Amino acid sequence: MSKRMILLGPPGAGKGTQAVIMADNAGIAHVASGDLFRKHLGVGTELGLIAKGYMEKGDLVPDDLTVRMVLERIREDDASEGYVLDGFPRTVGQATALDQALLELGQSIDKAPLIEVGKQELIRRLSGRWVCRGCQAPYHEIFNPPRKVGICDKCSSDIYQREDDKPEVIAARLDTYEAQTIPLIEYYQSQGKLIRINGEQEVEAVTTDLGNAISFNGSFS
């Protein structure tokens, strides 16, 4: 059975880490919307140039353009047995556009796991995040500190904290996420596809719960 999933969760819930693990364990593709944008912008594809035009004007990239990028990616060979979408959709409008596009391909989303983490825990996690200026490797002052303070273990570039990971910005980010995502959660719940996962456990426990929920043996619970 093909496995087509969307991994939902707030910033700081560990979606990126868990999406990679899910994809590896299930033998399917990990499709991260952020990676798609960087690839198209970096290579200068037609879709990338169109997206760049919106971004340079400070406008949101239209949903249909993002869906086109996702559809192009899931047509690749490594996604033939399924995929985990990470970072998209973010709104009900994007979800409905995606569903319509998948319907035309004879596909549909099977499951939508949601990693749930409380607001105070998210603030604690996000305010400790740092990233390498060179290779973009992620660090955390509590959970994953570099061996040498301020220096990336992988490429020796300096590490820094993004503006949107500073405590004074995080609460507003989470409020925006909640306003956008509650309707999205309700959308997938109404379809019987939502699976709630406790994201305040150890990483390994979250991985186990996700695996049990979607059954990597080829069937779904």
Backbone torsions as a table, in degrees:
resi	resn	phi	psi	omega
1	MET	NA	133.8	177.0
2	SER	-68.9	144.5	-178.4
3	LYS	-116.0	110.8	179.4
4	ARG	-123.0	115.4	-171.8
5	MET	-133.5	154.8	170.9
6	ILE	-118.8	126.1	177.6
7	LEU	-98.3	118.4	-178.7
8	LEU	-104.6	155.3	176.3
9	GLY	160.2	154.8	-177.8
10	PRO	-73.1	165.9	172.7
11	PRO	-56.1	132.2	179.7
12	GLY	91.8	-0.6	-178.8
13	ALA	-80.7	-12.1	-178.9
14	GLY	91.9	21.9	-178.6
15	LYS	-57.4	-46.3	-176.8
16	GLY	-58.5	-46.7	179.3
17	THR	-62.1	-48.9	-176.5
18	GLN	-69.3	-34.6	179.5
19	ALA	-63.2	-41.4	178.3
20	VAL	-63.9	-44.3	179.6
21	ILE	-63.5	-45.1	178.7
22	MET	-57.3	-47.3	-178.0
23	ALA	-63.3	-44.2	179.7
24	ASP	-62.7	-46.5	-177.7
25	ASN	-65.3	-35.0	-177.0
26	ALA	-90.9	-8.6	-179.3
27	GLY	69.7	37.4	-179.2
28	ILE	-127.5	176.8	-175.3
29	ALA	-85.5	144.5	171.3
30	HIS	-98.4	117.8	-177.0
31	VAL	-116.7	102.1	-179.1
32	ALA	-100.9	124.3	-176.6
33	SER	-61.3	-36.4	178.2
34	GLY	-61.7	-40.5	177.9
35	ASP	-64.6	-38.9	-179.8
36	LEU	-62.5	-45.5	179.4
37	PHE	-61.7	-45.4	-179.5
38	ARG	-62.0	-40.3	179.9
39	LYS	-63.8	-50.1	-177.3
40	HIS	-66.1	-38.7	178.4
41	LEU	-69.0	-40.6	-177.7
42	GLY	-67.3	-42.2	-178.3
43	VAL	-81.4	-23.2	-179.5
44	GLY	78.7	38.4	177.8
45	THR	-68.5	169.1	177.9
46	GLU	-58.4	-45.2	179.0
47	LEU	-64.1	-38.5	179.8
48	GLY	-64.0	-41.1	-179.9
49	LEU	-67.7	-37.7	177.3
50	ILE	-64.7	-45.6	179.1
51	ALA	-61.5	-40.7	-178.9
52	LYS	-60.5	-37.7	179.6
53	GLY	-60.2	-41.7	177.8
54	TYR	-67.8	-45.3	-175.5
55	MET	-64.2	-38.6	-179.4
56	GLU	-66.4	-25.1	177.0
57	LYS	-88.9	-1.7	-179.1
58	GLY	79.9	14.7	180.0
59	ASP	-93.5	155.2	174.2
60	LEU	-71.9	141.8	175.8
61	VAL	-69.3	128.0	-178.1
62	PRO	-57.2	146.5	-178.0
63	ASP	-56.8	-40.8	-175.6
64	ASP	-65.0	-29.4	178.6
65	LEU	-70.5	-43.2	177.4
66	THR	-63.6	-42.0	178.0
67	VAL	-60.1	-40.4	178.4
68	ARG	-60.6	-40.7	177.2
69	MET	-62.9	-43.8	-179.7
70	VAL	-64.2	-45.1	-179.3
71	LEU	-62.4	-40.3	177.7
72	GLU	-60.8	-41.0	-179.0
73	ARG	-68.1	-42.2	-175.0
74	ILE	-77.7	-5.8	172.9
75	ARG	-82.8	-9.4	179.7
76	GLU	-71.5	156.4	-171.4
77	ASP	-56.7	-39.3	-174.8
78	ASP	-70.1	-10.2	179.0
79	ALA	-102.2	6.1	-175.9
80	SER	-65.4	-27.9	179.7
81	GLU	-95.0	-1.8	179.0
82	GLY	136.9	179.3	-177.1
83	TYR	-163.7	158.6	170.8
84	VAL	-112.9	117.5	176.3
85	LEU	-87.1	128.1	-173.6
86	ASP	-125.8	111.6	179.2
87	GLY	96.9	-0.9	177.9
88	PHE	-154.7	137.1	0.4
89	PRO	-79.0	160.0	177.9
90	ARG	-111.8	-16.0	-178.6
91	THR	-134.8	165.1	177.6
92	VAL	-63.3	-37.1	177.8
93	GLY	-59.1	-43.3	177.8
94	GLN	-66.8	-37.9	-179.2
95	ALA	-65.2	-43.2	180.0
96	THR	-68.4	-37.8	176.8
97	ALA	-63.4	-41.2	178.4
98	LEU	-64.6	-46.3	-179.9
99	ASP	-58.4	-42.4	-179.6
100	GLN	-64.8	-43.0	179.8
101	ALA	-65.5	-40.9	178.6
102	LEU	-66.2	-36.6	178.8
103	LEU	-58.6	-38.9	178.8
104	GLU	-67.2	-21.4	176.4
105	LEU	-93.6	-0.3	-176.4
106	GLY	74.7	27.0	-178.8
107	GLN	-122.3	168.0	172.2
108	SER	-158.3	159.4	176.4
109	ILE	-74.3	133.0	-179.0
110	ASP	-85.9	-48.7	-176.0
111	LYS	-142.7	153.6	178.0
112	ALA	-132.4	81.2	176.9
113	PRO	-64.4	139.7	178.4
114	LEU	-119.5	117.3	176.1
115	ILE	-86.7	113.7	-175.3
116	GLU	-99.8	129.0	178.1
117	VAL	-140.5	136.0	-179.7
118	GLY	-67.2	156.3	-173.8
119	LYS	-60.1	-44.8	-177.8
120	GLN	-64.4	-38.7	177.4
121	GLU	-66.9	-38.2	178.0
122	LEU	-63.6	-42.1	178.5
123	ILE	-61.7	-41.5	178.4
124	ARG	-62.1	-42.4	-178.9
125	ARG	-68.9	-48.5	-172.9
126	LEU	-69.0	-36.1	-177.0
127	SER	-71.4	-10.7	178.0
128	GLY	-102.0	5.0	-176.5
129	ARG	-82.6	139.0	175.7
130	TRP	-135.3	158.9	-177.9
131	VAL	-141.6	149.5	-179.8
132	CYS	-76.4	135.1	178.1
133	ARG	-68.9	-27.2	-176.5
134	GLY	-85.8	-68.1	-173.2
135	CYS	-98.5	-0.4	178.7
136	GLN	68.2	16.5	177.5
137	ALA	-62.3	135.6	-177.9
138	PRO	-87.0	147.1	175.7
139	TYR	-137.2	165.1	174.6
140	HIS	-143.9	134.2	-174.6
141	GLU	-64.5	-20.0	178.0
142	ILE	-105.6	-52.2	-170.8
143	PHE	-86.4	-27.8	-175.4
144	ASN	-151.3	64.0	-178.2
145	PRO	-73.9	152.2	175.4
146	PRO	-69.8	157.8	179.8
147	ARG	-64.3	-35.9	177.5
148	LYS	-117.5	127.3	-175.2
149	VAL	-54.8	125.9	175.3
150	GLY	81.8	0.4	-175.7
151	ILE	-124.5	134.3	180.0
152	CYS	-69.9	133.9	178.1
153	ASP	-65.4	-30.4	-171.1
154	LYS	-87.3	-42.8	-174.2
155	CYS	-127.3	1.9	177.1
156	SER	67.2	11.1	172.8
157	SER	-75.9	166.2	178.6
158	ASP	-78.4	154.4	177.5
159	ILE	-109.4	152.7	-176.1
160	TYR	-145.0	166.5	177.1
161	GLN	-102.4	125.8	179.0
162	ARG	-65.1	150.0	179.6
163	GLU	-55.8	-39.3	-176.5
164	ASP	-81.0	2.4	173.8
165	ASP	-103.7	4.8	177.7
166	LYS	-81.0	142.2	-172.1
167	PRO	-50.5	-38.5	-175.9
168	GLU	-69.6	-16.8	-179.0
169	VAL	-98.3	-25.5	-170.3
170	ILE	-62.9	-43.8	-177.4
171	ALA	-58.9	-40.8	178.8
172	ALA	-66.3	-40.0	177.5
173	ARG	-60.0	-42.9	-178.2
174	LEU	-69.1	-35.9	176.5
175	ASP	-63.3	-42.0	178.4
176	THR	-64.0	-44.2	178.5
177	TYR	-57.8	-46.5	-176.7
178	GLU	-62.6	-43.6	-178.7
179	ALA	-62.3	-39.5	-179.2
180	GLN	-76.6	-35.8	-165.4
181	THR	-92.7	-26.7	178.7
182	ILE	-55.7	-45.8	176.0
183	PRO	-62.8	-34.2	179.0
184	LEU	-67.0	-40.9	176.7
185	ILE	-61.8	-43.5	178.9
186	GLU	-64.3	-34.3	179.7
187	TYR	-61.3	-49.4	-178.6
188	TYR	-75.5	-28.9	176.0
189	GLN	-65.5	-39.5	179.9
190	SER	-66.1	-23.4	177.8
191	GLN	-89.1	-3.0	-179.0
192	GLY	74.3	22.8	-175.7
193	LYS	-108.0	-11.9	-175.2
194	LEU	-77.2	136.1	175.0
195	ILE	-127.9	120.0	-178.8
196	ARG	-88.9	129.8	-178.6
197	ILE	-123.3	132.2	176.9
198	ASN	-72.7	108.9	-177.1
199	GLY	-90.5	4.3	-179.7
200	GLU	-94.5	9.8	175.3
201	GLN	-87.1	177.2	171.9
202	GLU	-62.2	154.0	-177.6
203	VAL	-53.3	-43.4	-177.3
204	GLU	-64.1	-35.8	179.6
205	ALA	-69.9	-38.4	176.5
206	VAL	-63.0	-43.4	178.2
207	THR	-58.8	-44.6	-179.9
208	THR	-62.6	-45.3	-179.5
209	ASP	-63.6	-39.9	177.3
210	LEU	-63.5	-44.3	179.6
211	GLY	-61.3	-42.9	178.8
212	ASN	-65.8	-37.2	-176.1
213	ALA	-68.9	-37.6	-176.6
214	ILE	-104.0	-6.6	175.3
215	SER	54.0	89.8	-178.5
216	PHE	-68.7	-4.2	179.8
217	ASN	-78.5	3.3	174.5
218	GLY	112.1	-7.1	176.7
219	SER	-121.9	166.7	-179.2
220	PHE	-115.5	141.4	177.3
221	SER	-83.9	NA	NA
